[in-house]
Amino acid sequence: MRIIFAGTPEFARVALTALHDAGHTIVAVLTQPDRPSGRGMKLTPSAVKQEALRLGLPVLQPETLKSAEIQAELSALGAEVMVVAAYGLILPQAVLDMPRFGCLNIHASLLPRWRGAAPIHRAIQSGDSETGITIMQMDAGLDTGAMLLRQALPIAEHDTTGSLHDKLAPLGGEMVVAALIAASTGSLTPQPQPDAGVTYAAKITKAEAELDFSLSAQQLARNIRAFNPAPGAFMLWQGKPIKVWQAQVQAGSGQPGTVLAANADGIVVACGQDALQITELQMAGGKRQNAAQFLAGHAFVAGLNFCETPPSN
């Protein structure tokens, strides 16, 4: 099948590779323009662009799909379908209507739950027991199109956004390949999304990754997993951020933010309910360390409170 592929991050790269390996003719790859990245803020191509170049596929990086010029260019490609995965640009109706089979989206949730930008993060943060992949026929709404294929995947107790992403990405690739086979034989049956159960996965902000110890330890443990690897949950100590990579719920009580114990097993901090045992941390500019390594260089003792404003110098 002649395909235009549209995507940007690693999640989409996996799907692009799956489509290429399945023997489809990818007539163009749409991806976001190169963005500054890293300490040197060097312009860096997206994961999808890097893969497209490796595979020898033509790449287009328009700032918008609303212009008549880019729409004419896409139309001239004669694609039968557009496959979209975490692309990042709105598809105008003219683009949605362009291919014979329309535009298919690979969405990392069980729609209608977690429509929007951050479905993997929000599923973990909310304590969902499962998530999955939905292949959707795109329409003008925000992830509101008819469902074509849907497959659930359990969320393990220790899954982070990173580990769950790495399970969902190949599943998405497998499912979109299957969807195209079904489309070519006319065996896809679109199912409208139900009105019940709609939730929205708002974009993650760095500010919400700061640990609020007035919350329950259970919620904070979920937040830590949800924000791993990015943006990374953190707490402030002496005005400096400390990333928290691993933690677990432990019995304990006290003023929220107060260190109840600090030893090789972890730094135990009182929360609004129960306590959080932090077992892996990282100072700004430093390396990730387990609790024993971290405490060898930092004097955290019982009674210290992360919620108190440090004295000014």
Buried (B, 14 or more C-beta within 10 A) or exposed (E): BBBBBBBBBBBBBBBBBBBBEBEBEBBBBBBBEEEEEEEEEEEBBBBBBBBBEEEEBEBBBBEEBBEEEBBEEBEEBEBBBBBBBBBBBEBBEEBBEBBEBBBBBBBBBBBBBBBBBBBBBBBBBBEBEEBBBBBBBBBEEEBBBBBBBBBEBEBEEEBBBEBBBBBBBBBBBBBBBBBBEBBEEEEBEEBEBEEEEBBBBEEBEEEBBBBBBEBBBBBBBBBBBBBBEEBBBBBBBEEEBBBBBBBBBBEBEBEBBBBBBBEEEBBBBBBBBBBBBBBBBBBEEEEEBBBEBBBEEBEBEEEBBBBEEEEEE
